[in-house]
Structures are given as C-alpha cells and as structure tokens.
Amino acid sequence: MKEIISYVPLAKSIPEYSKRDGSVYTCSLGYSTEKGLIRVYPIPLKGMYKWNIYKIPVERNKRDSRMESFKLASYSRKNDFIGLSNDVKQIGIIRNKQALIQQLSNNIYPSISRMNELRISIGLIKVNEYNVFWDNNDRFINTTQIGMFDDVEIADFTKYTKETKMKESRIKFKDADGLHNLQFNEWQYYEFQRKYGYELDAFRNINGRGEKYLLLGNMNGYRMNWIGLGFFNLITENILMLNL
C-alpha cells in the first residue's frame, strides 16, 4: 500500500544498471520521521539530494523483504524519472545536521554479527581503527579498448557505474567481531575518481581523525554481506558527506 512519508537522504550508493527495466538508478539510505533509518530505491541520479527534506510516496517492494526497505512509488521511474517532481516534493533543507544525526543514536550496534542476529539491514557501528583505500575493481571494463570497435557503443550512463571505474573503494575497520574489509560504495568517492582519478586525497576528510560512526547496509540477495555507505561524527558538527 502506498503512503506518503517525509524523507532526508543521508547516503547514496554508486549507481547501478537494472537489467529488469533498462534504467540506471541509485539506492539511498536516509531518515524518515515516520519510519526511522530506512533505504529508499530506486531514486534518480539527479533530483533528490542529501540533507534535503522531501515528501515522497513509498510502498513495500515485493522483491525485498528487508523491513527497512521501501520502493519509491513514482510512475516516473518507468520513464527515466521524467515528471518526478509531480510525486516528490522538496519541503525544506536540514540546517542543523547534528540534531538530525542524533536521531540515529538508537541505530548504533557493537558489531556486524549483532546486526545479523537482530536481522536488521541498516545500522551504525562505532569505529576507532579504520582505513579507507582504493583497491582493484574486478568489475572494471576498459571502455577505451572497447571503443576501438566501430560497431560497439558504450552507453553514456556507464560513466557513473562501477564497471568503468578501475578502482573500488574499500574500508578496513574493527568492531566487536574483529577485523573487516568491505566495499565502501558511497557515490561521492566514485565521483571523485571519475573527475580526479583514484587518489587517496578522496578520503582526506575521513581517514586519520579518530572515532567515527560507520553507516552500513547489507545486500538484499546476500544478507550476511555488508557494504559501507558513509561516515558520521555524532559528537561534533563535522559531517563528513557531500551533497550529491
């Protein structure tokens, strides 16, 4: 059943191509006053920005039973999101980011194993030891080489997806379980790579600054597999995310 909720995107994943409908979209994690910390997808590459407040129509996705998952219930998604503004209304911008971040304190867990036990799919973990870095991307497709063949065309959207990125961002961190090495799929870092290359400077605002809270989400098809999607500092107003 469709319902209207308030929603503030806090993190957006690197865009993915959907073989089901031939569209490109991103997944967002964010805060809703009605639902708490949730994911909403698919959302367009442009038109819904972090730290903006929206009224959006959502419904449950029959292909995703995770309790925190909602589908953006806009017919515009079937038409390359043309007409999105008819369904998605921006009603404000978060000015006091720290006040909103404090609302997430009930979503902090000691470890990934604890989140698995509780069967939740989104959460925050306090990390003191961590390192974000570039590693080889197994999904990389050399579009320069493909472009040598006249009868092969590379879709324009691929410049945003992971297949055209030589490196993937990853994070090593420790929680109560021990050491983890996970994908770190927050879109802003891949945008840095697209514009400036895979330089460690991409992570200058998050590496080496002490205690942080790591935002994690699991994969729908592999729910024991987790992905990093953002960093927060719940103590100060140093919010370490860009407004994509």
C-alpha positions in Angstrom: 0.0 0.0 0.0 1.3 3.4 -1.0 1.9 6.0 1.7 3.4 9.5 1.9 6.4 10.0 4.2 9.0 12.6 5.0 12.5 11.6 4.0 16.0 13.0 4.2 18.6 11.2 2.1 21.9 10.7 4.0 23.9 8.5 1.7 23.7 7.4 -1.9 25.3 4.3 -3.4 27.2 4.2 -6.7 24.6 3.9 -9.5 23.6 0.5 -10.8 22.2 -0.6 -14.1 18.9 -2.5 -13.9 18.6 -5.3 -16.4 14.9 -5.6 -15.5 13.8 -2.3 -16.9 17.0 -0.9 -18.6 17.2 2.0 -16.2 20.1 3.4 -14.1 19.4 4.4 -10.5 21.0 4.7 -7.1 19.9 3.5 -3.7 19.6 5.9 -0.8 19.8 5.5 2.9 18.1 8.2 4.9 16.0 9.2 7.8 12.2 9.5 8.0 10.3 10.9 10.9 7.7 8.2 10.4 9.9 5.2 9.6 13.3 6.0 11.1 16.5 4.9 9.4 15.5 3.3 6.1 16.5 2.7 2.5 14.6 4.1 -0.5 15.2 2.9 -4.0 15.3 3.3 -6.9 15.9 7.0 -6.9 17.3 9.0 -9.9 20.8 10.1 -10.3 19.8 13.7 -10.0 16.8 15.4 -8.4 17.0 14.1 -4.8 19.9 15.5 -2.8 21.4 14.7 0.6 20.2 16.8 3.5 17.1 18.0 1.7 13.7 17.2 3.2 11.2 15.6 0.8 7.7 14.3 0.9 7.7 11.1 -1.1 5.4 8.2 -2.0 6.7 4.8 -0.9 5.5 1.3 -0.8 6.9 -2.1 0.0 8.9 -3.9 -2.6 7.7 -7.5 -3.2 11.3 -8.4 -4.2 12.8 -7.0 -1.0 11.5 -8.3 2.4 14.0 -6.3 4.5 12.0 -4.3 7.0 13.9 -1.1 6.3 13.4 -1.2 2.6 10.9 0.9 0.6 10.3 1.4 -3.1 9.9 4.9 -4.4 6.3 4.7 -5.7 6.5 7.1 -8.6 5.5 6.1 -12.1 8.2 8.5 -13.4 10.8 5.8 -12.7 9.4 3.9 -15.7 10.0 6.9 -17.9 13.6 7.8 -16.9 12.2 9.7 -13.9 10.6 12.4 -16.2 7.9 14.0 -14.1 9.5 13.1 -10.8 8.5 16.5 -9.3 4.9 15.5 -9.6 5.4 12.9 -6.9 8.5 14.0 -5.0 8.2 17.4 -3.2 11.1 19.2 -1.6 9.8 20.9 1.5 13.0 22.1 3.1 16.7 21.7 3.9 18.3 20.4 7.1 20.1 23.3 8.7 21.0 21.7 11.9 22.6 18.5 10.7 23.8 17.5 14.1 20.3 17.4 15.5 19.2 15.0 12.8 22.3 12.8 13.3 21.4 12.5 17.0 18.2 10.8 15.9 20.3 7.9 14.7 21.7 7.0 18.1 19.2 4.1 18.5 20.7 2.6 15.4 24.2 2.1 16.8 25.4 -1.6 17.2 28.6 -3.2 18.6 29.2 -5.4 15.6 28.0 -6.8 12.3 27.3 -10.1 13.9 24.9 -8.4 16.3 23.0 -6.8 13.4 22.8 -10.2 11.7 21.4 -11.7 14.9 18.7 -8.9 15.0 18.0 -9.4 11.3 18.3 -5.7 10.6 19.7 -4.4 7.3 21.0 -0.9 8.2 23.0 0.2 11.1 25.8 2.3 12.5 29.0 0.9 14.1 31.5 3.0 16.2 34.9 2.6 14.7 38.2 3.8 16.1 40.6 1.8 13.9 39.8 2.1 10.2 41.3 2.8 6.8 39.5 3.7 3.5 41.5 3.0 0.4 41.4 2.2 -3.3 41.7 -1.4 -4.5 41.5 -3.1 -7.9 37.9 -3.3 -9.2 37.1 -6.8 -10.5 34.1 -5.4 -12.4 36.2 -2.8 -14.4 35.6 -2.7 -18.2 38.2 -0.8 -20.2 35.8 1.4 -22.3 38.8 2.8 -24.2 39.6 -0.6 -25.6 36.0 -1.4 -26.4 35.7 1.9 -28.2 38.2 0.7 -30.8 35.4 -1.3 -32.4 33.1 0.8 -34.5 30.1 -1.5 -34.0 30.2 -1.3 -30.2 28.6 1.6 -28.4 29.1 2.5 -24.7 26.0 3.9 -23.0 26.6 7.3 -21.6 25.3 6.2 -18.1 28.3 3.9 -17.7 30.5 6.9 -16.7 28.7 6.7 -13.4 28.5 3.0 -12.8 31.2 0.8 -11.2 32.1 -1.1 -14.4 34.0 1.9 -15.7 36.0 2.5 -12.5 39.5 1.0 -12.4 39.5 1.0 -8.6 36.9 0.3 -6.0 36.9 2.0 -2.6 37.1 -0.3 0.4 37.2 0.1 4.2 39.1 -1.9 6.8 37.8 -1.5 10.3 37.5 -3.3 13.6 34.3 -3.9 15.5 33.5 -6.2 18.4 33.8 -9.2 16.0 37.3 -8.2 14.8 38.7 -7.0 11.5 36.6 -6.4 8.4 37.4 -5.5 4.8 34.3 -4.3 3.0 33.3 -2.4 -0.1 32.7 1.3 0.6 30.1 2.3 -2.0 29.3 5.8 -1.2 28.8 7.5 -4.5 30.8 10.7 -3.7 34.1 8.9 -3.7 33.5 7.3 -7.1 32.6 10.7 -8.4 36.0 11.9 -7.1 37.6 9.1 -9.0 35.7 9.9 -12.2 36.8 13.6 -12.0 40.3 13.4 -10.5 41.5 9.8 -10.6 42.0 7.3 -7.8 43.9 9.4 -5.4 44.0 8.9 -1.7 43.1 12.6 -1.4 39.5 11.4 -2.0 39.4 10.2 1.6 41.2 13.1 3.2 38.2 14.1 5.3 37.6 10.6 6.8 40.9 8.9 7.3 43.0 9.6 10.4 40.7 11.6 12.5 39.7 9.3 15.4 36.3 8.0 16.4 33.7 7.8 13.7 30.3 6.1 13.1 30.2 4.0 10.0 26.9 3.6 8.2 26.4 0.1 6.9 23.8 -1.7 4.8 23.5 -5.3 3.8 22.8 -6.8 0.3 19.3 -8.0 -0.5 20.4 -11.2 -2.1 23.3 -11.9 0.4 22.2 -10.6 3.7 25.3 -11.6 5.6 27.3 -9.4 3.2 27.6 -5.7 4.3 28.7 -2.5 2.5 30.0 0.7 3.9 28.0 3.8 2.8 29.0 6.8 4.9 30.7 8.2 7.9 29.2 10.4 10.7 30.7 12.1 13.7 27.9 12.2 16.3 29.9 14.4 18.7 30.6 17.5 16.5 29.1 19.1 13.5 31.8 17.8 11.3 29.5 15.9 8.9 31.7 14.1 6.5 29.5 13.7 3.5 29.0 15.8 0.3 25.6 16.9 -1.0 25.2 14.7 -4.1 
